[in-house]
Amino acid sequence: MTSVSPWFARTFEFTVPVDQYPNVVIRLRGTPARLEELVRDLPDRVRTATTGGKWSAQEHTGHLADLEPLWRARVEDFRSERDLLTVADLSNRKTHQANHNARPLADILGEFRAARLRLVDALSLLEPVHVARSLVHPRLNQRMRLIDHLQFVAEHDDHHLAMIWELTGPGR
């Protein structure tokens, strides 16, 4: 039983001031280190344990890596003339098919770190006009600025870190 709210039940208010852009970007940059700290020393049996058909801590880790191409595509959406952000696969097919529990943890963590650093690097290349642009999020059906999207990604990261922490905490 989890006390972490289901991701799709969450609602969002996009009110982060634009001057907080560097703070949000640095939060995103720090996720790989926080993730590694949570999972690196866990025994395999704890890290890959599943209950009730839910993802293991390692599968949550893999899911974060799996979504990096989506986040990068959405940053590119802000650079383009699109009006709608790239649509996500809400079934998470990539994560379900990846068999992350059979993969070396170091590979998953390395992929996530490299992809996240590429995302942060891409953010440093954006012009002010891109940062100010507003696009429609396809699932939420509401407009968001780039900073709102990045805050959304940071919240998604933290959601999965909280799930991992809950799955692997003391007594597990």
LOLOZA-851971 format. One line per 5 residues: number of its first residue (from 1); their letters; for each residue x, y, z negated of N, C-alpha, C. Coordinates in steps of 0.2 Angstrom, whole numbers. Atoms other than C-alpha are relative to their C-alpha. Last residue first. Example, Ala and Ser with C-alpha at 12.3 -4.5 7.8 and 13.67 -1.06 7.14 Angstrom:
<recs>
2	SA	-4,-6,1,68,-5,-36,-4,5,-3 | 4,-6,0,62,-22,-39,4,6,0
</recs>
This chain:
<recs>
172	RGPGT	2,3,-7,58,-18,-17,6,-5,2 | 5,5,0,59,-13,-35,-2,-4,6 | -1,5,5,67,3,-32,-5,-5,-1 | -2,-3,6,64,11,-15,1,-6,-6 | -6,3,3,64,1,1,2,3,-6
167	LEWIM	-1,7,-1,47,3,8,6,-3,-3 | 5,4,4,43,20,0,1,-8,1 | -2,-1,7,60,27,6,-5,-4,-4 | -6,4,1,57,21,24,1,0,-8 | 3,7,0,39,28,24,6,-5,-2
162	ALHHD	4,1,5,46,45,18,-2,-8,0 | -5,0,6,60,45,31,-4,-2,-6 | -3,7,-1,46,41,44,5,-1,-6 | 5,5,1,35,56,38,4,-7,0 | 1,0,7,51,67,37,-5,-6,-2
157	DHEAV	-6,3,3,55,64,55,-1,-2,-7 | 0,7,-2,37,68,60,6,-4,-2 | 5,3,4,38,84,50,-1,-8,2 | -3,0,6,54,89,59,-5,-4,-5 | -5,5,-1,46,85,76,3,-1,-7
152	FQLHD	4,6,0,31,96,71,5,-6,1 | 3,1,7,42,110,65,-4,-7,0 | -6,3,4,51,108,82,-2,-1,-7 | -2,7,-2,35,109,91,5,-2,-4 | 6,5,3,29,124,81,2,-7,2
147	ILRMR	-1,1,7,46,133,85,-5,-5,-4 | -6,4,1,43,130,103,2,-1,-7 | -6,-3,-2,26,138,102,6,-5,-1 | -5,0,5,10,128,100,6,3,4 | -6,-3,-2,-7,128,108,6,0,-5
142	QNLRP	-1,-7,2,-20,116,103,7,3,2 | 4,-5,-4,-27,100,109,0,7,-2 | 3,-5,5,-19,90,95,-5,5,4 | 4,4,5,-16,75,107,-4,5,-5 | 5,4,-3,-10,85,122,-5,-4,-5
137	HVLSR	-1,7,3,-1,99,113,-5,-5,3 | 5,5,3,-4,114,124,3,-6,-2 | 3,5,-4,10,126,128,-5,-4,-4 | 5,4,3,16,143,121,-3,-5,5 | 5,3,-4,32,152,127,-5,-5,-4
132	AVHVP	7,-4,1,41,163,114,-6,-4,4 | 2,1,7,56,151,113,-7,3,-1 | 2,7,1,57,149,132,-2,-1,-7 | 7,1,-3,57,168,134,-2,-7,-1 | 5,-3,4,71,170,121,-7,-1,3
127	ELLSL	1,-7,0,82,159,132,-5,2,-4 | 6,-3,-2,86,141,128,1,7,0 | 0,-3,-7,104,134,129,-6,4,2 | -4,-6,0,105,131,110,1,3,7 | 3,-6,3,90,120,110,4,6,0
122	ADVLR	5,-3,-5,98,108,122,-3,6,-2 | -4,-4,-5,113,106,110,-5,3,5 | -2,-6,4,100,101,96,4,4,5 | 6,-4,0,92,88,108,2,7,-3 | 1,-2,-7,109,81,113,-6,5,-1
117	LRAAR	-5,-5,-1,113,80,94,-1,3,7 | 2,-6,4,97,71,91,5,5,1 | 6,-3,-3,101,58,105,-2,7,-3 | -2,-3,-6,118,55,98,-5,3,4 | -4,-6,1,112,53,81,2,3,6
112	FEGLI	4,-5,2,98,41,86,4,7,-1 | 5,-2,-6,108,30,97,-3,6,-3 | -5,-4,-5,122,29,83,-4,3,6 | -2,-6,3,109,24,70,4,4,5 | 6,-4,1,101,11,81,2,7,-2
107	DALPR	2,-2,-7,118,4,86,-6,4,0 | -5,-5,-2,124,4,67,-2,2,7 | 2,-6,3,108,-6,62,5,6,3 | -5,-3,5,113,-20,74,-3,7,-3 | -5,-4,-2,97,-26,83,5,2,-6
102	ANHNA	-5,4,-3,86,-40,79,6,4,2 | -3,4,5,75,-29,68,5,-5,2 | -5,-3,4,73,-17,82,3,-4,-6 | -3,5,4,63,-29,93,6,3,-4 | -7,0,0,61,-16,106,3,-5,-5
97	QHTKR	-3,4,-4,43,-20,111,8,-1,-1 | 2,7,1,34,-13,97,4,-5,4 | -3,2,7,45,3,97,-3,-7,-1 | -7,0,0,42,6,116,3,-3,-7 | -2,6,-4,24,2,115,7,-1,0
92	NSLDA	-7,2,2,21,16,102,3,-6,3 | 0,7,2,2,15,106,7,-2,-3 | 3,1,7,1,34,106,0,-7,-2 | 3,6,0,13,35,121,-3,-1,-7 | -3,6,4,16,53,121,-4,-6,1
87	VTLLD	5,4,4,10,66,134,4,-6,-3 | -1,7,-2,23,79,140,-4,-4,-5 | -6,4,2,17,96,134,0,-7,3 | 1,5,5,4,106,144,6,-4,-1 | 5,-3,5,5,123,152,-1,-6,-5
82	RESRF	6,4,2,20,119,163,-4,4,-5 | 6,-4,0,31,133,170,-6,-4,-2 | 4,0,-6,47,125,164,-6,5,0 | -4,-4,-5,59,129,150,-4,1,7 | 0,-8,2,45,125,137,5,4,5
77	DEVRA	7,-3,-2,42,108,146,0,8,-2 | 0,-2,-8,61,105,145,-6,3,2 | -4,-6,-1,59,105,126,1,2,7 | 4,-6,2,45,93,128,4,6,0 | 4,-2,-6,56,81,138,-5,6,-2
72	RWLPE	-4,-4,-5,69,82,124,-4,2,6 | -2,-6,3,56,77,111,4,4,5 | 6,-4,0,49,63,122,2,7,-3 | 1,-2,-7,67,56,125,-6,4,0 | -4,-6,-2,70,57,106,-1,2,7
67	LDALH	4,-6,-2,55,46,102,4,6,2 | 5,1,-6,63,29,103,-3,6,2 | -4,0,-6,77,34,91,-4,0,6 | -2,-7,0,64,39,77,5,0,7 | 6,-4,-2,55,22,81,3,7,1
62	GTHEQ	0,0,-7,72,13,78,-6,4,4 | -6,-3,-3,73,19,61,0,0,7 | 1,-7,0,55,15,58,6,4,2 | 4,-2,-5,59,-2,64,-2,7,0 | -4,0,-6,73,-4,52,-4,2,6
57	ASWKG	-4,-6,1,62,1,37,4,1,7 | -5,0,5,50,-12,43,4,6,0 | -8,0,-2,35,-9,53,4,0,-6 | -2,-7,0,17,-14,47,8,0,2 | -1,-2,-7,10,-31,51,2,7,1
52	GTTAT	7,-2,-3,4,-33,33,0,2,7 | 5,2,4,22,-33,26,-7,2,4 | 7,-3,-2,38,-32,35,-5,-3,-4 | 6,3,2,56,-34,29,-7,3,2 | 4,3,-5,70,-29,40,-7,-3,-2
47	RVRDP	0,-5,-5,79,-16,28,-5,-3,6 | 4,-5,2,76,-27,13,-2,5,6 | 6,2,2,82,-43,20,-5,5,-2 | 4,1,-6,96,-34,29,-7,-2,-2 | -1,7,-2,103,-28,12,-5,-1,6
42	LDRVL	5,5,2,102,-9,11,1,-7,3 | -3,5,6,118,1,11,-6,-5,-2 | -7,3,-2,115,11,28,2,-6,-5 | 0,7,-2,96,14,26,7,-4,0 | 6,4,3,92,30,16,1,-8,2
37	EELRA	0,1,7,109,38,19,-5,-4,-3 | -6,4,2,109,35,37,0,-1,-7 | 2,7,-2,92,43,39,5,-5,-2 | 5,2,5,97,59,29,-2,-8,1 | -4,1,7,113,60,40,-5,-2,-5
32	PTGRL	-4,6,0,102,58,56,4,-2,-6 | 4,6,1,89,71,50,5,-7,1 | -2,4,6,102,85,48,-4,-7,-1 | -7,2,0,101,92,65,2,-5,-6 | 0,5,-5,82,93,64,7,-3,1
27	RIVVN	4,6,3,83,103,48,0,-6,5 | -5,3,4,97,114,57,-4,-6,-4 | -5,3,-4,84,118,71,5,-4,-5 | 3,6,-3,71,122,59,4,-4,4 | 1,5,6,82,134,49,-3,-6,2
22	PYQDV	-6,3,2,88,142,65,-1,-5,-5 | -2,5,-5,70,145,71,7,-3,-2 | -2,6,4,65,153,55,2,-5,5 | -6,-1,2,64,170,64,3,-6,-4 | -5,1,-5,50,164,74,7,1,-3
17	PVTFE	-3,-6,-4,39,163,59,5,-1,4 | -7,-1,2,31,146,55,3,6,4 | 0,-7,3,12,147,57,8,2,-2 | -6,-2,-3,7,132,67,1,7,-2 | 1,-7,-1,-6,124,56,7,3,2
12	FTRAF	-6,-4,0,-5,105,57,-3,7,1 | 2,-6,-4,-17,91,53,5,5,0 | -2,-7,2,-12,74,48,-3,5,4 | 5,-4,4,-23,59,50,2,7,-2 | 5,-3,-4,-12,53,65,-6,3,-4
7	WPSVS	-2,-6,-5,3,52,54,-6,2,4 | -1,3,-7,-5,41,40,1,6,5 | 6,-1,-4,-3,49,23,2,-2,7 | -2,-5,-5,12,42,13,-6,0,5 | 3,-7,2,5,34,-2,2,5,5
2	TM	-4,-6,0,7,17,5,-3,6,-3 | 4,-6,0,0,0,0,4,6,0
</recs>
